[in-house]
Structures are given as C-alpha cells and as structure tokens.
C-alpha cells in the first residue's frame, strides 16, 4: 500500500507559484493573508486566510488535513486503508467516521459511473506507481492480474458499525480520486468556525474559495494549460463560494519509448484513460463530490461529457480541454470563463 514521495520541502516551497491550478488577483491592497504551504496528501497544499482569527484558523485547518492524511493516505503505512487491504477476503474492519465517509462516497460514485470511477482501483494504482519512484509500465499479464482485483461490487459496508470489508484477498482501496475533495471541504469547515469569510484552499489542484475577495470581487481562478509549465493558464474563471477541481493528463505521468502514460487509470482496461481530452475542470459547490465527478466526466470524453453534466448533474458546470487545444464549456460558464491564451479556441456545441 505504500507510495514513496521525495519530500524536498525547500524545493516545493520555491515551486509553489507553479501549482496546477493557480489563483489570479490574490494580491489585495492592505489585506495580508495568513498563509501556509505543506506537502500532504501526496501533493503541495496551500491555504490563504484573509480574515477572522487568521493564524489560529490556518493552523487548525492544516491539523485537520493532516488528520485525514494519517487516517487514509496511500502515501503512508499503517493507515486505515492499509488495515482494510490487509483484511481483504477475511473480515470487516472498523474505521473512523472520516474514512467511512470517504469510502461510502467513493462507493456511491463507483455505482453511479458503473465502475468507470472505481474506489477499489488500488491494485492498478499500486502496480503503475505513477507519481512515485517505483513508477513503471507494467506487462499485460501484470495488468490483467491487478485488474482482476478491481471491483466495487466486492466492497461491503456495515454502516451501523462503521465497518468495511473487501471480499477478495489482494483488493485495496484508493482514495486518490476523492480524498482531496473531502479534505478541502473539511478544511473549509474549520476556517469558517474561526470566523473566516475570505479564504483560498488549494490541495494540489482541488481549489476551494470561501466567499469573495475581501474587496467584494470574485476570485479569479486560472485553469492550467495542460501543455505548458505549471502556472501557465488557458483562461480564467470568476468564483465566489465555489470549488474548482481539475483532472488532467499533464500532472503525473511516466514516459517509455516516447509515449506518455498519465495517472488517470481506466478500471476496465487497466491502462490510462485514452480519449481526445487533455483535462476536465468541474465547477460546483462541494469539493468532495467534484473530485470523483471529474474522473467519470473525463472517461465520458468531450463527446458525452457535456451532455451528462447538463442532464445528470444539476448545479455543476465543466470545462473540457482537448489535445488539439479546443475548449468546450457548459452553458453556465459561457459568460464566466474567459480564454486568455490565443493558442486555444472556444468551441460552442
């Protein structure tokens, strides 16, 4: 269950300006935020707090995220996810309220997507190891063996007792597609308890903004150019009390024989999802939900994704960026999202 990350914090702090979804217009006159950055949940996490009991709120928000990481991170040994995997095929495992909430939500979205998003994808994630120093392109036989251990229908929940069981030995849970969203929402709850009305939470591309900027204007959230270095944008969204979550092929990948293999895995094939998309961004109210949604919408592609958002996800908007630099946005964002890079073309469907 262990993933290894090189935690060179000084370097991470230097490259902070290049986070995958970065924020425009955060330099506000006479408003100095309390700010902290740490490497958690396998990514760079930054929180900026502009009001309320800033310092205390910031410290408590990071404590909350660290607690979540210790409960269910795949970057550490001895977590509750490890316990569930170790007991796979044997017995139920009692877990914390946090872990149960994430697993329950993950199972829900696995069912909704009919397995295109599958919270039991752990064996495939571990096999590929993308984002770790053990990353590799597996053999077909290795992929087939790991794929056979993926199946949300073999995940059983005992809600009354907060217990979880995987039916088959070798199965494991991976919260990479949903855990950061949960952590972002929980951090926001903590900040609000300390009177915070203006803040930015960025957990490695899961962006959540509390309120507006202190001057009353919406935050400007830049959407990463999937073909350029971190911090280079395609366009900008205005956001107040919203979450903006992006999944793309550019952040974590490995290369072999000139071919890139990104980290968004297809549970049905065992390989990275392969369609015309370079990234999908979801714009909605709850980060927990948005995190899982992006994976399924990415799977649907630009052909079916926009219609699915329109018909099945009220209160949700999305931006689709293709590999040939075309941009599609759902109806509710057409007057909000502004392309700032002329290499990209907005396509109206």
C-alpha positions as CSV (number, residue, x, y, z in Angstrom):
1,X,0.0,0.0,0.0
2,X,3.0,2.3,0.3
3,X,3.8,5.0,-2.2
4,X,7.1,6.8,-1.9
5,X,7.5,10.5,-2.4
6,X,10.7,12.6,-2.2
7,X,9.8,15.3,0.3
8,X,12.2,18.1,-0.5
9,X,10.3,20.9,1.2
10,X,12.6,23.8,0.3
11,X,12.2,23.0,-3.4
12,X,8.4,22.6,-3.0
13,X,8.2,26.0,-1.5
14,X,10.1,27.5,-4.3
15,X,7.9,26.0,-7.0
16,X,4.7,26.9,-5.2
17,X,4.0,29.6,-7.7
18,X,3.6,26.9,-10.3
19,X,0.7,24.9,-8.7
20,X,-1.5,23.2,-11.3
21,X,-4.5,25.4,-10.8
22,X,-3.3,28.8,-9.7
23,X,-5.1,31.9,-8.5
24,X,-5.2,35.3,-10.1
25,X,-5.8,38.5,-8.3
26,X,-4.9,37.4,-4.9
27,X,-2.7,40.4,-4.1
28,X,-5.1,42.7,-2.4
29,X,-4.2,46.1,-1.1
30,X,-4.0,46.4,2.7
31,X,-5.0,42.8,3.1
32,X,-2.2,40.5,4.0
33,X,-3.3,36.9,4.3
34,X,-2.1,34.3,6.8
35,X,-0.6,31.6,4.5
36,X,1.0,28.2,4.8
37,X,2.2,25.5,2.4
38,X,3.0,21.9,3.2
39,X,3.4,18.7,1.3
40,X,0.5,16.5,2.3
41,X,-1.9,14.0,0.6
42,X,0.9,13.4,-1.9
43,X,0.8,17.0,-3.2
44,X,1.5,20.6,-2.5
45,X,-1.2,22.1,-0.2
46,X,-1.6,25.8,0.3
47,X,-4.2,27.7,2.3
48,X,-4.5,31.5,2.4
49,X,-6.8,33.1,5.0
50,X,-7.7,36.8,4.8
51,X,-9.9,37.5,7.9
52,X,-11.3,36.0,11.1
53,X,-8.8,34.5,13.6
54,X,-6.4,34.0,10.7
55,X,-3.4,32.4,12.3
56,X,-5.4,30.1,14.6
57,X,-7.7,29.2,11.8
58,X,-4.8,28.4,9.4
59,X,-3.1,26.1,12.0
60,X,-6.3,24.2,12.8
61,X,-7.2,23.7,9.1
62,X,-3.8,22.1,8.5
63,X,-4.2,20.0,11.6
64,X,-7.5,18.7,10.1
65,X,-6.0,17.9,6.8
66,X,-3.0,16.1,8.5
67,X,-5.5,14.0,10.5
68,X,-7.3,13.0,7.3
69,X,-4.0,12.1,5.7
70,X,-3.0,9.9,8.7
71,X,-6.3,8.1,8.5
72,X,-6.4,7.2,4.9
73,X,-3.4,8.4,2.8
74,X,-1.9,5.9,0.4
75,X,1.5,7.7,0.9
76,X,1.9,6.3,4.4
77,X,2.0,2.9,6.1
78,X,-0.3,1.9,8.9
79,X,-3.4,3.8,7.8
80,X,-6.9,2.6,8.0
81,X,-6.8,1.8,4.2
82,X,-3.9,-0.5,4.9
83,X,-5.9,-2.2,7.6
84,X,-8.8,-2.8,5.2
85,X,-6.5,-4.1,2.5
86,X,-4.7,-6.4,4.9
87,X,-8.1,-7.9,6.0
88,X,-9.4,-8.3,2.4
89,X,-11.1,-11.6,1.9
90,X,-11.1,-12.2,5.7
91,X,-13.2,-9.9,7.8
92,X,-14.7,-6.4,8.4
93,X,-12.5,-3.6,9.7
94,X,-13.8,-0.8,12.0
95,X,-12.7,2.6,10.6
96,X,-13.1,6.2,11.6
97,X,-16.0,8.4,10.6
98,X,-13.8,10.2,8.1
99,X,-12.6,7.1,6.4
100,X,-16.1,5.6,6.3
101,X,-17.5,8.8,4.8
102,X,-14.9,8.7,2.0
103,X,-15.3,5.1,1.3
104,X,-19.1,5.4,1.3
105,X,-19.0,8.4,-1.1
106,X,-16.5,6.5,-3.3
107,X,-18.8,3.5,-3.5
108,X,-21.7,5.8,-4.4
109,X,-19.8,7.3,-7.4
110,X,-18.4,3.9,-8.4
111,X,-22.1,2.8,-8.7
112,X,-23.2,6.0,-10.5
113,X,-20.4,5.6,-13.0
114,X,-20.9,1.8,-13.4
115,X,-17.2,1.3,-12.5
116,X,-15.6,4.0,-14.7
117,X,-14.6,5.5,-11.4
118,X,-13.9,2.7,-9.0
119,X,-12.7,3.2,-5.5
120,X,-11.2,-0.3,-5.4
121,X,-8.7,0.6,-8.1
122,X,-5.9,0.4,-5.6
123,X,-4.2,-2.7,-7.1
124,X,-3.8,-1.0,-10.5
125,X,-2.6,2.3,-8.9
126,X,0.0,0.5,-6.9
127,X,1.1,-1.5,-10.0
128,X,1.7,1.5,-12.2
129,X,3.1,3.6,-9.3
130,X,2.8,6.8,-11.2
131,X,3.9,9.7,-9.1
132,X,6.3,7.6,-7.1
133,X,9.9,6.5,-7.6
134,X,8.6,3.0,-8.4
135,X,6.7,4.1,-11.5
136,X,6.8,1.6,-14.4
137,X,4.8,0.5,-17.4
138,X,3.6,-3.0,-16.4
139,X,3.4,-6.0,-18.6
140,X,0.0,-7.1,-19.9
141,X,0.0,-10.1,-17.6
142,X,0.6,-7.9,-14.6
143,X,-2.2,-5.5,-15.7
144,X,-4.6,-8.4,-16.2
145,X,-3.8,-9.8,-12.7
146,X,-4.3,-6.4,-11.0
147,X,-7.4,-5.6,-13.0
148,X,-9.0,-8.8,-11.8
149,X,-8.8,-7.5,-8.2
150,X,-10.7,-4.3,-9.0
151,X,-14.4,-4.3,-8.5
152,X,-16.6,-2.0,-6.3
153,X,-19.3,-4.7,-6.1
154,X,-17.0,-6.6,-3.8
155,X,-16.8,-3.7,-1.3
156,X,-19.2,-4.2,1.6
157,X,-20.1,-1.5,4.1
158,X,-21.6,-2.0,7.6
159,X,-23.0,1.5,8.1
160,X,-24.4,0.9,11.6
161,X,-20.9,0.0,13.0
162,X,-18.7,1.9,10.5
163,X,-17.1,-1.2,9.3
164,X,-15.7,-2.0,5.8
165,X,-14.7,-5.2,4.1
166,X,-13.2,-6.2,0.7
167,X,-14.5,-9.6,-0.3
168,X,-11.3,-10.9,-2.1
169,X,-7.8,-11.1,-0.9
170,X,-5.4,-8.7,-2.8
171,X,-8.1,-6.0,-3.2
172,X,-7.4,-2.5,-1.9
173,X,-9.0,0.9,-1.8
174,X,-7.5,4.1,-3.4
175,X,-8.9,7.5,-2.4
176,X,-6.8,9.4,-4.9
177,X,-9.8,10.3,-6.9
178,X,-11.9,11.6,-3.9
179,X,-9.9,12.1,-0.8
180,X,-8.5,15.6,-1.5
181,X,-12.1,16.8,-2.1
182,X,-13.1,15.6,1.3
183,X,-10.1,17.2,2.9
184,X,-10.8,20.6,1.2
185,X,-14.3,20.7,2.4
186,X,-13.3,19.8,5.9
187,X,-10.6,22.5,5.9
188,X,-13.2,25.0,4.9
189,X,-15.5,24.0,7.8
190,X,-12.6,24.6,10.2
191,X,-11.8,28.0,8.8
192,X,-15.5,29.1,9.0
193,X,-15.6,28.0,12.7
194,X,-12.9,30.7,13.3
195,X,-14.9,33.5,11.6
196,X,-13.2,33.2,8.2
197,X,-15.2,34.7,5.3
198,X,-12.5,35.1,2.7
199,X,-10.0,32.3,2.0
200,X,-8.4,30.1,-0.6
201,X,-7.7,26.4,-0.2
202,X,-5.6,24.7,-2.8
203,X,-4.9,21.0,-2.3
204,X,-2.9,20.1,-5.4
205,X,-5.5,21.2,-7.9
206,X,-8.5,20.9,-5.7
207,X,-9.3,24.6,-5.3
208,X,-12.0,25.8,-2.9
209,X,-12.7,29.5,-2.4
210,X,-14.6,30.8,0.7
211,X,-16.6,33.9,-0.1
212,X,-15.3,36.5,-2.4
213,X,-12.0,38.5,-2.3
214,X,-12.0,41.0,0.6
215,X,-12.9,43.8,-1.9
216,X,-16.1,42.0,-2.8
217,X,-15.0,40.9,-6.3
218,X,-14.9,37.2,-7.3
219,X,-11.7,35.3,-7.0
220,X,-10.0,34.8,-10.4
221,X,-9.1,31.1,-10.8
222,X,-6.7,30.3,-13.6
223,X,-7.2,27.0,-15.4
224,X,-3.9,25.3,-16.1
225,X,-2.6,25.0,-19.7
226,X,-2.1,21.2,-20.0
227,X,0.7,21.6,-22.5
228,X,2.8,24.1,-20.6
229,X,4.6,24.5,-17.3
230,X,2.7,24.9,-14.0
231,X,1.1,28.3,-13.7
232,X,0.5,28.9,-17.4
233,X,-3.2,29.4,-17.9
234,X,-5.7,28.7,-20.7
235,X,-8.2,31.0,-19.2
236,X,-9.8,32.4,-16.0
237,X,-12.9,31.7,-14.0
238,X,-14.6,34.0,-11.6
239,X,-15.5,32.2,-8.4
240,X,-17.3,33.0,-5.1
241,X,-18.0,30.2,-2.6
242,X,-17.2,27.6,-5.2
243,X,-14.8,24.7,-5.7
244,X,-12.9,24.1,-8.9
245,X,-11.4,20.7,-9.5
246,X,-9.3,19.6,-12.5
247,X,-8.2,16.2,-13.7
248,X,-5.6,16.2,-16.5
249,X,-3.0,14.1,-18.3
250,X,-0.2,16.5,-17.5
251,X,0.5,16.5,-13.8
252,X,1.7,12.9,-13.1
253,X,2.9,10.6,-15.8
254,X,5.8,8.4,-16.9
255,X,7.3,8.0,-20.4
256,X,8.5,4.9,-22.2
257,X,9.7,4.7,-25.8
258,X,8.4,8.3,-26.4
259,X,4.9,7.5,-25.1
260,X,3.4,9.2,-22.1
261,X,1.3,7.3,-19.6
262,X,-0.7,9.5,-17.2
263,X,-2.1,8.7,-13.8
264,X,-5.9,8.7,-14.6
265,X,-6.4,4.9,-15.0
266,X,-9.3,3.2,-16.7
267,X,-10.5,0.3,-14.5
268,X,-11.8,-1.6,-17.5
269,X,-8.6,-1.7,-19.5
270,X,-6.0,-1.3,-16.7
271,X,-4.3,1.4,-18.8
272,X,-4.5,5.3,-18.6
273,X,-7.8,6.6,-20.0
274,X,-7.3,7.4,-23.7
275,X,-9.5,9.8,-25.5
276,X,-9.4,13.3,-27.0
277,X,-9.2,15.1,-23.7
278,X,-6.2,16.7,-22.0
279,X,-8.1,17.9,-19.0
280,X,-11.6,18.4,-17.4
281,X,-12.4,21.0,-14.8
282,X,-15.6,20.8,-12.7
283,X,-17.1,24.0,-11.1
284,X,-19.5,23.4,-8.3
285,X,-20.3,23.8,-4.6
286,X,-18.9,20.7,-2.9
287,X,-15.3,19.6,-3.5
288,X,-15.9,16.1,-2.1
289,X,-18.4,15.5,-5.0
290,X,-16.4,17.3,-7.6
291,X,-13.3,15.2,-7.1
292,X,-15.0,11.9,-8.1
293,X,-17.1,13.6,-10.8
294,X,-14.1,14.7,-12.8
295,X,-12.8,11.2,-13.3
296,X,-16.1,9.9,-14.7
297,X,-16.6,13.0,-16.9
298,X,-13.1,12.6,-18.2
299,X,-13.9,9.0,-19.0
300,X,-17.0,10.1,-21.0
301,X,-14.9,12.5,-23.0
302,X,-15.9,15.6,-24.9
303,X,-18.4,13.6,-26.9
304,X,-20.6,12.5,-24.0
305,X,-19.3,14.5,-21.0
306,X,-21.1,17.9,-21.6
307,X,-24.5,16.2,-22.1
308,X,-24.0,14.1,-19.0
309,X,-23.2,17.3,-16.9
310,X,-26.2,19.1,-18.4
311,X,-28.7,16.3,-17.8
312,X,-27.5,14.5,-14.7
313,X,-25.6,17.0,-12.6
314,X,-27.7,20.0,-11.5
315,X,-25.6,22.8,-10.1
316,X,-22.4,21.5,-11.8
317,X,-20.6,23.1,-14.7
318,X,-17.5,21.9,-16.6
319,X,-14.7,22.9,-18.9
320,X,-13.2,20.4,-21.4
321,X,-9.8,21.0,-23.0
322,X,-8.9,18.7,-25.8
323,X,-5.5,17.5,-27.0
324,X,-5.8,19.7,-30.1
325,X,-6.4,22.8,-27.9
326,X,-10.1,23.1,-28.3
327,X,-12.1,24.3,-25.3
328,X,-15.7,23.3,-24.6
329,X,-17.6,24.8,-21.7
330,X,-21.1,24.0,-20.4
331,X,-23.8,26.6,-20.6
332,X,-23.5,28.1,-17.1
333,X,-19.9,29.1,-17.7
334,X,-20.1,30.7,-21.1
335,X,-20.3,34.2,-19.6
336,X,-17.8,33.4,-16.8
337,X,-14.9,31.6,-18.3
338,X,-12.5,33.8,-20.4
339,X,-9.8,32.3,-22.6
340,X,-6.6,34.3,-22.1
341,X,-4.3,32.2,-24.3
342,X,-4.9,32.6,-28.0
343,X,-3.5,29.1,-28.8
344,X,-6.8,27.8,-27.5
345,X,-10.1,28.0,-29.3
346,X,-13.5,28.1,-27.6
347,X,-15.9,25.8,-29.4
348,X,-19.7,26.2,-28.9
349,X,-21.6,22.9,-29.1
